[in-house]
Amino acid sequence: MSNTFQVDLRGIVDLLSHHLYASPRVYVRELLQNAVDAITANGPGHDGAVTIASSDTTGDGTLRIDDNGIGLTEAQVHELLATIGRSSKRDELGFARHEFLGQFGIGLLSCFLVADEIRVHTRREGSAPVLWTGYSDGRYAVRAGGERAPGTTVTLLPRRGAEHFLTGSTVAELATTYGSLLPVAVSVDGRTVTAGTLPWELPPESRMAYAQRTLGFRPFDVIELNVPSAGLTGAAFVLPTPVNPASRGGHRVYLKRMLLSESIEGLLPEWAFFARCVVDSTELRPTASREALYDDGMLAETREAIADQLRGWLVRLSATDPRRLAEFLSIHHLGVKALALHDDEMLRLVEQWYPMQTNMGELTLAEFRARHGVLRYAATTDEFRQLAGVAAAQDVGLINGGYVYDAELIQRLAATDSEISAERLDPTDLTTRFTGLDAEAELLLRPFLAAAQRRLDRLGCEVVVRAFDPVTMPALYLVSRAAAFHEEFTTGRDQADDLWGGVLDALARTVPADRPQLVLNHRNPLIRRIAALGDAELAGLAVESLYGQALLLGHHPIRPADAALLTTSFLGLLDRAIPGEETR
């Protein structure tokens, strides 16, 4: 014995309203879809129109929507309006054609989100009029309808608490939002809400006005989009101000000129966060709620095609209007740099046009390479700050690779072109450009260096004296990458438990033990005076103070031992500088 499922229509409506549709407002979209599909079913050349009368004009609190479409016979009413989810019969009746917006009739169910009763008065050419009445408790009735021309009228009787969804202002807003681009005339209470022209087909100034009115900004530029395989046309509106690259702005997507949603994600690649799109497609698939796109191969292919068109716009801009490209890059450089990490054409564009911070001023990578040959860079902004001035004094060009993607772009540029050399500057590389002292000077400084070394040994720092520019810099704290790694390794060992401590102890033998260096500048008059002091204690305090100053000026991290040294050396110098006995 077999049984059929019993459907609780109230339960289905509750499911739709709370879990499928984002808002009851979609009922207007579903009504428009059915009306436009009915007009489409009449075939090309039919002059279709949809007329909506809100509760403001009907006089009885109801809403009516009329179309001059194909209409339904009594058999079709039973099949399409009273059966949920059956597609085979709908196909036989001819209501599943590709050009239709939805599944004919099925969207009527969404009207129960705002109505307790739905009346469908319809007539097909050559058939008798039919009146179908559906109730939210699952009942329906079909009887002969009064005389009418071919077409359909749907009347909604509001649910308690949902009356405001049927008022003129709400209905006009929703009909404009969802149906303004429909190819048939739609009016609400006598006012036409369809635009008649697609926004990307408007003259340039009108496109700008459309973006200001609809998207809320006047775009930097408008890029026309065309993806034939997806039946997609539209435009990408370039944002005129910077945005957070992590933000994923939604796009306005129409399917067969009916608005799907104003906040569709996934239409553009992640790097294209600088654009907002308005598009219409005939082939992209909507999800069940018709409020998002189905993420399938067609969407992936469309996304890649749009990416190619955005990339082409940037390349054309570099060839025809470099000044405007520079203006764009100053606003949206992060997106372009993200693209350049994966695209050789964009990488060359960044090399030629995007200015990076260097110790010789702002230069593009192409300009820097022409002046200095090697793309020598600091991997972090702090490292760049530490080395920029000293490197410039030695005539060593240095790029700040600490900004997002900059170091990666430099490395990728060298990896894709054998003629380009790039290297990360190790801080200790600069010491090879410093001038050593003659034997006599070294001999004279030996006692001072020994005393200075004893003061800084407990901090793991080596003291050396060299001659370098600029003369105004008395001391420079340099940490090689190996020394920085060793410092992190040691900190990790101190914080580890016994088990991991043993493992780290075993690894410690393989970790280089380079020490940071405090390089004292022999060209600096202050350093020479300190080295000539006969007072060992005062010279020691001075060296400790120079160590602390070098840490601060180089933006190095301050450990607890360093902070303690800064305090004691400062107080020690004050004590020596202020003579006299303590007063009572």
C-alpha positions in Angstrom: 0.0 0.0 0.0 1.4 3.4 -1.0 0.5 6.8 0.5 1.1 10.4 -0.7 2.7 13.2 1.3 0.3 15.6 3.1 1.6 19.1 2.5 1.0 21.7 5.2 0.9 24.9 3.2 1.2 27.1 6.3 4.4 25.2 7.2 5.8 25.7 3.7 5.1 29.4 3.8 6.8 29.7 7.2 9.8 27.8 5.8 9.9 30.2 2.8 9.6 33.3 4.9 12.2 32.4 7.5 14.7 30.2 5.7 14.6 30.7 1.9 13.7 34.3 1.1 15.5 37.2 2.9 12.3 39.2 3.0 8.6 39.1 2.1 9.4 41.9 -0.3 10.3 39.3 -3.0 6.6 38.7 -3.6 6.6 41.7 -6.1 9.5 40.1 -8.0 7.6 36.8 -8.2 4.5 38.4 -9.5 6.4 40.4 -12.1 8.2 37.2 -13.2 4.9 35.4 -13.8 3.4 38.3 -15.6 6.5 38.8 -17.9 6.6 35.0 -18.6 3.0 35.0 -19.6 3.7 37.9 -22.0 6.8 36.1 -23.4 4.7 33.0 -24.0 2.6 35.0 -26.6 5.7 35.1 -28.8 7.7 37.9 -30.4 5.9 41.0 -31.6 3.4 41.0 -28.8 3.1 44.4 -27.2 3.0 43.4 -23.5 2.2 45.5 -20.5 1.9 44.9 -16.7 -0.3 47.1 -14.6 -0.2 47.1 -10.8 -2.9 48.7 -8.6 -1.8 49.0 -5.0 -4.0 49.0 -2.0 -4.0 52.9 -2.2 -6.0 52.8 -5.4 -8.1 49.6 -5.3 -10.1 50.9 -2.4 -10.6 47.6 -0.7 -7.1 47.1 0.7 -6.2 44.5 -1.9 -3.4 44.6 -4.5 -4.0 43.8 -8.2 -1.6 43.0 -11.0 -2.8 42.7 -14.6 -0.9 41.4 -17.6 -2.0 40.9 -21.2 -0.1 37.7 -21.5 -1.1 34.3 -22.8 -3.4 33.4 -19.9 -4.3 29.9 -18.7 -6.9 27.2 -19.4 -8.7 25.4 -16.5 -6.4 22.4 -16.9 -3.3 24.6 -16.7 -4.6 26.3 -13.6 -4.9 22.9 -11.9 -1.4 21.9 -13.1 0.5 25.1 -12.5 -1.1 26.8 -9.5 -2.1 23.8 -7.4 0.9 21.5 -7.8 4.1 22.4 -6.1 7.4 21.3 -7.6 6.1 19.1 -10.5 8.1 20.1 -13.6 7.2 17.4 -16.2 3.7 18.6 -16.8 4.9 22.2 -16.9 7.3 21.2 -19.7 4.5 19.5 -21.6 2.3 22.6 -21.3 5.1 24.8 -22.7 5.9 26.9 -19.6 9.6 25.8 -19.2 11.1 27.6 -22.1 14.6 29.0 -21.8 13.5 32.6 -22.2 11.2 32.5 -19.2 12.4 34.2 -16.0 11.2 31.5 -13.6 9.0 28.4 -13.4 5.6 29.6 -14.5 3.2 29.8 -11.6 5.5 28.4 -8.9 6.4 31.9 -7.7 2.8 32.5 -6.8 3.4 30.6 -3.6 5.7 33.4 -2.3 2.6 35.7 -2.2 1.4 33.8 0.8 4.2 35.7 2.6 2.0 38.8 2.6 -1.5 37.5 1.7 -4.0 35.1 3.3 -5.9 34.7 0.0 -4.8 34.8 -3.6 -7.2 35.1 -6.6 -6.1 34.4 -10.1 -8.6 35.5 -12.8 -7.3 34.3 -16.1 -8.3 33.5 -19.7 -6.5 32.0 -22.6 -7.5 32.8 -26.2 -10.2 30.4 -27.3 -10.9 29.2 -23.7 -13.4 30.2 -21.0 -12.3 32.5 -18.2 -11.3 30.8 -15.0 -11.1 32.0 -11.4 -8.7 30.2 -9.0 -8.7 31.1 -5.3 -6.0 29.8 -3.0 -5.9 30.1 0.8 -3.0 30.1 3.1 -4.3 27.0 4.9 -3.8 24.9 1.8 -7.3 24.9 0.3 -8.1 26.1 -3.2 -11.1 26.4 -5.4 -11.6 26.7 -9.2 -14.7 28.0 -10.8 -15.8 29.8 -14.0 -14.7 33.4 -14.1 -16.4 36.5 -15.4 -15.8 37.8 -18.9 -12.4 39.3 -19.6 -9.8 39.7 -22.3 -7.0 37.2 -22.7 -4.5 37.6 -19.9 -4.3 37.3 -16.1 -5.2 39.3 -13.0 -3.8 38.4 -9.7 -5.5 39.8 -6.6 -3.9 39.6 -3.1 -5.9 40.0 0.1 -3.3 41.0 2.8 -2.4 39.0 5.9 -2.9 40.8 9.2 0.2 42.8 9.9 1.4 42.7 6.3 -0.9 45.4 4.9 2.0 47.9 4.5 3.6 45.6 1.9 0.7 46.3 -0.5 0.7 50.2 -0.2 1.5 52.4 -3.2 4.9 53.6 -2.0 6.2 50.2 -1.1 4.9 48.5 -4.2 6.3 51.3 -6.4 9.7 51.0 -4.7 9.8 47.2 -5.1 8.6 47.2 -8.7 11.2 49.8 -9.6 13.9 47.9 -7.8 13.2 44.6 -9.4 11.6 45.5 -12.7 13.0 48.8 -13.9 15.0 47.1 -16.7 12.3 44.7 -17.9 11.6 44.7 -21.6 7.8 45.2 -21.1 6.1 48.3 -19.7 5.3 48.1 -16.0 3.3 50.7 -14.2 2.2 51.2 -10.5 -0.9 53.2 -9.8 -0.6 54.8 -13.3 3.1 55.7 -13.0 5.6 53.9 -15.3 8.5 52.3 -13.4 10.4 50.7 -16.3 13.5 52.7 -17.6 13.4 51.5 -21.2 17.2 51.7 -21.6 20.0 49.6 -20.0 22.2 51.8 -17.9 25.4 50.7 -19.7 23.9 51.8 -23.0 23.3 55.3 -21.8 25.6 58.2 -22.8 28.7 58.6 -20.6 27.4 61.4 -18.4 24.1 59.6 -17.9 26.0 56.5 -16.8 27.8 58.6 -14.2 24.5 60.0 -13.0 23.0 56.4 -12.9 25.9 55.2 -10.7 25.5 58.2 -8.4 21.8 57.6 -8.1 21.9 53.8 -7.8 25.3 52.9 -6.3 25.9 56.0 -4.3 29.1 57.2 -5.9 30.3 59.0 -9.0 32.7 56.5 -10.6 36.3 57.1 -11.5 35.6 55.3 -14.8 33.1 52.9 -16.4 34.2 49.7 -18.1 31.8 48.0 -20.5 31.5 44.2 -19.9 30.5 41.6 -22.4 30.6 37.8 -21.9 28.8 36.1 -24.8 29.0 32.6 -23.4 27.0 33.7 -20.3 24.7 36.0 -22.3 26.1 38.8 -20.1 26.3 42.5 -20.8 26.9 45.3 -18.3 29.4 47.7 -16.8 32.0 47.8 -14.0 32.0 51.1 -12.2 35.4 51.9 -10.7 35.3 53.3 -7.2 36.6 56.8 -6.9 38.0 56.3 -3.3 40.1 53.6 -1.6 38.3 50.7 0.0 39.5 47.9 2.3 40.7 45.0 0.1 39.2 42.6 2.5 35.7 44.0 1.9 33.7 42.1 -0.7 31.3 44.6 -2.2 28.2 43.2 -3.7 27.2 43.6 -7.4 23.8 44.4 -9.0 22.9 41.4 -11.1 19.9 41.0 -13.4 18.8 37.7 -14.9 16.9 38.2 -18.2 16.5 41.9 -17.0 14.9 41.0 -13.7 16.9 42.0 -10.7 18.3 39.0 -8.9 20.0 40.9 -6.1 21.8 44.2 -5.3 24.6 42.4 -3.4 25.7 39.4 -5.4 29.2 38.1 -4.4 31.6 36.0 -6.4 31.1 37.8 -9.8 34.6 39.3 -9.8 38.0 37.9 -8.7 39.1 38.9 -5.2 41.7 41.4 -6.5 39.0 43.4 -8.3 37.7 45.0 -5.1 37.9 48.4 -6.7 34.9 47.9 -9.0 31.1 47.5 -8.6 29.2 45.9 -11.4 25.8 46.1 -12.8 25.2 43.3 -15.3 22.4 41.3 -17.0 22.8 37.7 -17.9 20.6 35.0 -19.6 22.7 32.0 -18.7 23.9 32.3 -15.1 21.9 30.2 -12.7 20.2 31.6 -9.6 19.9 29.7 -6.3 16.6 28.4 -5.1 15.8 31.7 -3.4 16.7 33.6 -6.5 18.8 35.9 -4.4 22.3 34.6 -5.2 24.2 33.0 -8.1 24.8 29.2 -8.3 28.6 28.8 -8.0 29.2 26.5 -11.0 31.5 26.3 -14.0 29.6 29.0 -15.9 30.1 31.5 -13.0 33.8 30.6 -12.8 34.2 31.2 -16.6 32.3 34.5 -16.4 34.4 35.6 -13.5 37.6 34.9 -15.5 36.3 36.7 -18.6 35.4 39.8 -16.6 38.9 39.7 -15.0 40.4 39.7 -18.5 38.3 42.8 -19.4 39.3 44.7 -16.3 43.0 43.8 -17.0 42.6 45.0 -20.5 41.2 48.3 -19.3 44.3 48.9 -17.1 46.7 48.0 -20.0 44.9 50.4 -22.4 45.0 53.1 -19.7 48.8 52.7 -19.4 49.2 53.0 -23.2 46.8 55.9 -23.8 46.6 57.9 -20.6 49.5 57.4 -18.2 48.5 60.3 -16.0 45.1 58.9 -15.4 46.6 55.5 -14.7 48.9 57.0 -12.1 45.8 58.6 -10.5 44.1 55.2 -10.4 47.1 53.5 -8.9 47.3 56.1 -6.2 43.7 55.1 -5.2 43.6 51.3 -5.8 47.3 50.2 -5.9 46.5 47.2 -3.6 44.2 45.5 -6.1 46.6 46.1 -9.0 49.6 44.7 -7.0 47.6 41.7 -6.0 46.8 41.0 -9.6 50.5 41.5 -10.6 51.5 38.6 -8.3 49.8 36.3 -10.7 49.7 38.1 -14.0 52.9 39.0 -16.0 51.2 41.8 -17.9 50.1 43.5 -14.8 53.6 42.9 -13.2 55.2 44.9 -16.1 52.5 47.6 -15.6 53.4 47.9 -11.9 57.1 47.9 -12.7 56.7 50.8 -15.1 54.1 52.9 -13.4 53.7 52.3 -9.7 56.0 54.4 -7.5 57.6 52.7 -4.5 59.2 54.3 -1.4 63.0 54.3 -1.6 65.8 56.1 0.2 66.3 58.2 -2.9 62.7 59.3 -3.0 59.7 57.8 -4.7 60.7 55.8 -7.8 59.1 53.1 -10.0 61.0 49.8 -10.1 61.9 50.6 -13.7 63.5 54.0 -12.7 65.2 52.5 -9.7 66.7 49.7 -11.8 67.9 52.2 -14.4 69.8 54.2 -11.6 71.1 51.4 -9.4 71.0 48.2 -11.4 70.1 45.8 -8.6 66.7 45.9 -7.0 68.0 46.0 -3.4 65.2 46.1 -0.8 64.4 45.9 2.9 61.8 43.3 3.7 60.0 45.3 6.4 59.3 49.0 7.0 61.2 48.9 10.3 64.2 47.5 8.6 64.0 50.2 5.9 63.9 52.9 8.5 66.9 51.5 10.3 69.0 51.3 7.1 67.7 54.0 4.7 69.8 57.0 5.9 73.0 55.1 6.3 72.6 53.2 3.0 71.9 56.5 1.2 75.1 58.0 2.7 77.0 55.1 1.2 75.2 55.7 -2.2 73.4 52.4 -1.8 69.8 52.5 -3.2 67.2 50.8 -1.0 63.6 50.0 -1.7 61.0 49.8 1.1 59.6 46.3 0.6 57.6 46.4 3.8 54.3 47.6 2.2 51.7 45.0 1.2 52.9 42.9 -1.7 56.0 45.1 -2.5 58.7 42.6 -1.5 56.8 39.7 -3.3 56.5 41.8 -6.5 60.3 42.6 -6.5 61.1 38.9 -6.0 58.6 37.9 -8.8 60.0 40.4 -11.2 63.5 39.0 -10.8 62.1 35.4 -11.1 60.3 36.1 -14.4 63.2 38.1 -16.1 66.7 36.8 -16.1 68.1 40.3 -16.8 66.7 41.7 -13.5 68.6 41.1 -10.2 67.0 41.6 -6.8 68.4 41.0 -3.4 67.3 41.7 0.2 69.8 43.9 2.0 71.1 42.2 5.1 71.9 44.9 7.7 75.4 43.6 8.2 76.1 44.0 4.4 76.5 47.7 5.1 79.5 47.2 7.3 81.5 46.0 4.2 81.1 49.6 2.9 82.3 51.2 6.1 85.9 52.3 6.4 88.2 50.4 8.9 90.6 52.3 11.1 94.4 52.3 10.6 96.6 50.2 12.9 97.6 53.1 15.1 94.0 54.2 15.8 92.9 50.7 16.5 95.8 50.3 19.0 94.7 53.5 20.8 91.1 52.5 20.9 91.7 49.0 22.2 91.3 49.8 26.0 88.1 51.7 25.3 86.7 48.9 23.1 87.5 46.3 25.8 85.7 48.4 28.5 82.7 49.0 26.2 82.5 45.4 25.3 82.4 44.4 29.0 79.4 46.8 29.5 77.4 45.2 26.6 78.4 41.6 26.8 75.5 40.8 29.1 73.2 42.1 26.4 74.7 39.8 23.7 75.9 42.8 21.6 79.3 43.2 19.9 81.0 46.7 19.9 83.0 47.7 16.8 84.4 51.0 15.6 84.2 52.0 12.0 84.2 55.2 9.9 81.1 55.9 7.9 78.7 58.5 6.7 76.6 60.4 7.8 79.0 62.0 10.3 76.1 63.2 12.4 75.1 59.6 13.3 77.2 58.5 16.3 76.2 54.9 16.5 74.3 52.3 14.5 72.7 49.0 15.8 72.9 46.3 13.2 71.2 42.9 13.4 71.8 40.3 10.7 68.9 38.0 9.7 70.9 35.1 11.3 71.2 37.0 14.6 67.6 38.0 14.6 66.6 34.4 14.1 68.9 33.3 16.9 67.3 35.8 19.2 63.8 34.5 18.4 65.1 30.9 18.8 66.5 31.7 22.2 63.3 33.4 23.4 61.4 30.4 22.3 63.7 28.1 24.2 63.3 30.1 27.4 59.5 29.8 27.1 59.3 26.1 26.2 58.6 23.3 28.6 61.1 20.5 29.5 60.2 18.3 26.5 60.3 21.0 23.9 63.3 22.6 25.6 65.3 19.4 25.0 64.4 19.4 21.4 65.3 23.1 21.0 68.6 22.5 22.8 69.5 19.8 20.3 68.6 22.2 17.4 70.5 25.1 19.0 73.8 23.5 17.9 72.7 24.0 14.2 71.6 27.6 14.6 74.2 30.3 13.8 75.1 32.4 16.8 75.8 35.7 15.1 75.6 38.6 17.5 74.1 42.1 16.9 76.6 44.9 16.5 76.8 48.3 17.9 78.9 50.2 15.3 80.4 53.4 16.7 81.2 56.0 14.0 84.8 57.2 14.4 84.1 60.2 12.2 81.6 61.5 14.8 83.3 64.0 17.1 81.3 62.8 20.1 82.5 59.2 19.7 86.1 60.4 19.5 85.6 62.4 22.7 84.1 59.5 24.5 86.9 57.2 23.4 89.4 59.7 24.8 87.8 59.9 28.3 90.1 58.9 31.1 87.1 58.0 33.3 86.2 54.4 32.5 82.8 54.6 34.4 81.7 57.7 32.5 82.7 56.2 29.2 80.8 53.0 30.0 77.6 55.0 30.8 78.1 56.9 27.5 78.3 53.6 25.5 75.2 52.2 27.2 73.3 55.4 26.4 74.5 55.2 22.7 73.3 51.6 22.6 69.8 52.7 23.9 69.6 55.6 21.4 70.6 53.3 18.5 67.9 50.9 19.5 65.3 53.6 19.6 66.4 55.4 16.3 66.5 52.0 14.5 62.9 51.1 15.7 64.3 47.9 17.2 62.3 45.9 19.8 63.1 46.8 23.4 63.6 43.8 25.7 63.3 44.2 29.5 67.1 44.1 29.9 67.4 46.9 27.3 64.7 49.0 29.1 66.5 48.6 32.4 69.8 49.6 30.7 68.2 52.8 29.3 67.0 53.8 32.7 70.3 53.1 34.6 72.5 54.8 32.0 70.3 57.8 31.8 70.2 58.2 35.6 73.9 57.5 35.8 74.7 60.3 33.3 72.4 62.7 35.2 74.1 61.9 38.4 77.5 62.6 36.9 76.3 65.8 35.2 74.8 67.4 38.3 77.5 67.9 41.0 77.1 68.6 44.7 76.0 66.8 47.8 72.5 65.7 48.6 70.7 68.4 50.6 68.5 67.7 53.6 
